[in-house]
């Protein structure tokens, strides 16, 4: 439980009966025309709510619910400090400096890709995707010219990459995370032992991830993977059977899936997600079962697709084992 008794009292005083169903508080919805039945579900483990009445379906971060009930922006008395301090996560005015709040809305300028001067980088991407049909143009956040990216956004390469900045700008491509806090970089030299670098550009309140919008905005299906190329490859090639029905593709950027799922809930305001994970074949299925068990308040269903012929899901797939958790 992340809430204090004051929060329960607030609900009871304004909405009447409150049922504690271990992972959820269930009460009436203040946004809903149906004031007789208990349709509002509030997670006890994450600061989110969702009304399941057919004519409502209001959902959001709990701060919005608190403001609706008492008009106050001071939420400190309603949350318990714990290992994961949700009070600070959602009361951003207290958890991060004003300058970072402003910076969170900032989007970096991504230079246009000049194929004629980036032939090796273009070749690397096409080989990774096994396509040469202009699909690169549809990949969001892709940076070929890292030096131009730094110039356009007034970033100092030496500060980001140290004394080897020229090496990174020449030999690597970059991919920006959804909230532009990270640049994931890949070495176009496939023979090099130094293949990968993740560079922090700025701070954001929750774990960042890489996102590609899916074809169905109204869906609750999310396709997730650890790496950016797993997700980009799936977006381009549509290998799994639900790829044409998903709301978004998410790469966790090597963060733990539970952290990424909470971030998606926070930033995208998604609840009861139908999650499909493109998995390396060296991950124990018990890891996914634990996530599903521990995060049932956010996850409606979970399906794992194991690439049986290789560690990297972006590699040619000779067989996929589909496991419903």
N, C-alpha and C positions, 0 to 999 in steps of 0.2 A: 504493500500500500504506500503510495507516494503522497497521500493527502492527510492533513490533520483533521481532528474532530471539528474544527471550525468550518471546514469545507462541507462535511456531512450536515452540519447544522444549517448552513446556507442553503443547501438543497432542500432540506426538510421544511424550512421556513417559507421558501418560495414555491416549492413544487409538491410538497406533501410527502407521500410515502417514498422511501428509498430502500431498495433491496440490495444487499451485499452478496453478490454471487461469486465471491473469491477473486476472480480476475476482472470483474466488472461491477460497477454500481448501476442499478437500473431504476429509472424514475420517469416522471412525465417530462415532456419536451416543451420548453418555453417558446420555441419557434413554431410549434405545431398547432393546428386547429383542433386536434383531438386532445382534449385536456382530461379525459377520463382514464385512459390506458397508459401503461408504462412502456413507452417505445424508445426512450433515450438511454443509450448504453454509454457509460463512461469507463474507460480503461483504468484499472487501479495500478497499472505498471507503466503507462505512458500517458502524457498529458493530452489525450485526444477524446473526442466524443462523436457519436453517430446516432441519428434518429432513424429507426427502421420502419417508421410509418410510411405506408405506400404513397401518401400525398405530400410527404415532407422531405425526408432524406437529408436534413441539415447535418453538417459535420464540420469539424474543425479542431483547432487547438483550444484547450480548456480555458485559456485567458479570455477568449471571446464569450464563452458561456458565463464566466464570472462577471464580466462587464454587463452582460445582458440581465443578470439577476440583481446586481447591486450598483451598477454604474461606476464602480471603482476600478482604477488601474493598478492599485496596490494589491498584489496577490501574495505577498510574502507570508501572511498568516495562514494560508491555505495549503502550503506544501511543506513536506518534511525534508530536511537535508539528509542525503544519504550518499551511498557510493556513486550513484549517478544522480547528479543534482539537477533534477528537472526544473526546479524553481528557477535556477539560474539560466537554464537552457532557454526557457520561454520568456522570462522577464529580461529581455535583452538590454534594456536600459540600465539594468544593474549588473549584468554579467559581462558586458564588453564595453569598451570605451566608445564615446560618440564617434570618434574618427573611424573606428572599425565598422560601426553601424552604417555610416555613410559609404564606406568602402565596399560593404557587402552588396550594395546595389550596383556597383561599378562593373562594367563589362569591358574587358580588354579588346583592343582592335586586333582583328586577325587579318594579316595581309593576304591579298589574292595570291593564288597559286600560279606561278609562272612555269608552265611545263617545259618551255624551251630552254630555260636555264636550270632546271631541276630534273634532268633526265634520269639520273641515278636514283633519286628519291621516288620519282614516279614509277620507275621499274621495280623498286623494292615493294611499294604498296601493291602494285598489280600482281606481283608474284605471291605476296602474302594472301591476297584475296582470290587469287586464281581467276582474275578477270582483267580484261583490257578493253572496256567498253565505255569509259568515261564515268564509271561509278564513283570515282574519287570525289567528284564535284558534289556528291550528296552527303559526304561525311562531315558532320559538324565538328568544329573545334580543331581541324587539322592545320598544322603549321609546317610548311616546308622551309621557309626562310626565317630561322630563329633570330638572326641578326636584325632583320627588318622588323620583326615583332618587338624586339627590345627597343629599337629606335622609335617606332610608332607609339609605344606606350611609356617612353621615357624611363626605361629600366636599364640598370647597369649590368651588362653581361658578367663582368668580373665579380660583382656582388652575388649574382645568382649561381655562377659556375666556377668561380675561383680562377686560378691562373691558367686553367685549361679551357677557357671559354671559347677560343677559336676552334678547338677540336670538337666541342659539342655543336657549335653552330654549323660546322662544315659536314659532320658525319652523322648527325641525328635529325630525325623529324620530331615534332612535338604534337601532343594532343591535349587540349585544355579540358579540365574538369567542368562540370555543369555550372558551378558557382565561381569558376575562375580562380580558385585558391591553389590549384596544382597544375603543373605541366608534366605530363608523362612523356618521356622521351625514349625513342628507340633508335638503336644504331643500325644504319642501313647496310653495314658490313656484316653479313651473316656469319663470317668466319671469326669474328672478333669474340673474345671472351667477355668483353665489356658490352653487354647488349642492352642494358636498361638503366634509366635514371629517372627518379621522381623528384621534381624541384618544387618547393613551396613558394608561391607567389605572394600570398597574404593569408590572414586568419579569417575563418568563418566559424560560427558557433557550433556546428555539427559536422560529422564526417562528410567529406565531399565525395562525389562519384561522377562517373562519366555517363551521359544520357543521350539517347537518340529517341525522338518521339516515334511511337508506333503508328500503325494505320487506323486503329480504332480508339478514338479519344474517350469513348464512353465505357470502355472495357475496364475490368479490374485485374487483368492479366499483366504480369511483369515478367519479362525474360531477363535473367541475371546471370552474370559470369564474373570471374575474378578479373580477367584481363580485358583491355580495350579491344584487342584484335579478335578475341572470341566474340565479342558483342558486334563489332563492325562486320565481321564475316557473316554472322547470323543475319544482321540487318540487310546485307547485300545478297546473300545466297538463299536465305529462308529455308534452312534445313529441317527444322522441327515443325511438327504438324500444326502448332498453334501460332506460328510466327505472324500470320496474316490477321490474327485476332487480338494482338496485344496492344496495350496502351503505351508502353515504353520499353526500351531496352536499357539495362543498367549494368555498368561495369563497376565492381567494387574497388578497383585500384589497390588490390592487396589488403584492404581492410577486412575485418571479420564481418561475416554476413549479418550477424545480429545488429551490429553498429550501423551498417548500410541500410538495413530495413527500417530502423528507427529514423534514420535521416530522411529516407524517402517518405515516410509517414509525416515527418515534420515539415519538410519543404514542399512536397507535392500534395499534402493533405489527403493521403490515401489510407484506407482502413479496410480490414478484412480482405487482404490482398490474395490473389491467386498467383503464386510464385512458381516459376519454372526455371530451374538452375541448370546451366550448361557446365558440367563438372569435369575436371581432370579425373583420370581414373585412379589416382593415388589418394583420393580423399575417402575416408571411412564413412559408410552410410550412417553410422551412429552419430556422426557430427551433425548431419542434416536432421536426423530424428530429434536430437536434443534442441536444435533451433526451433523446430516446429512445436515441440512440447513447451519450451520456455516462452515462446512468443505467440502462443495461440490467440492472444488478445489482439494481435495485428494481422496474423496470417489465417486466411480461411482454408487454403489448401496449398500443398507443396508437391511438385513433381521434379525429380532429378533425372537428367539425361547424362549417362556416362559414355564418354568416348572410349570404347574398348580397345582401340588400336593405337592410342597415343596419349601423352600427357596433356598436350595442348589441343583444345577443342577446335581451334582454327586450322589444325592440320587436316589433311584429307581423311574423311571419316569412313572407315570400312565397316562400321557397325556401332549402333547406339543402343545401350540398355536403358530402358525407361522404367523408372521406379516411382510409384506414387507413395508418398510418405503418409 
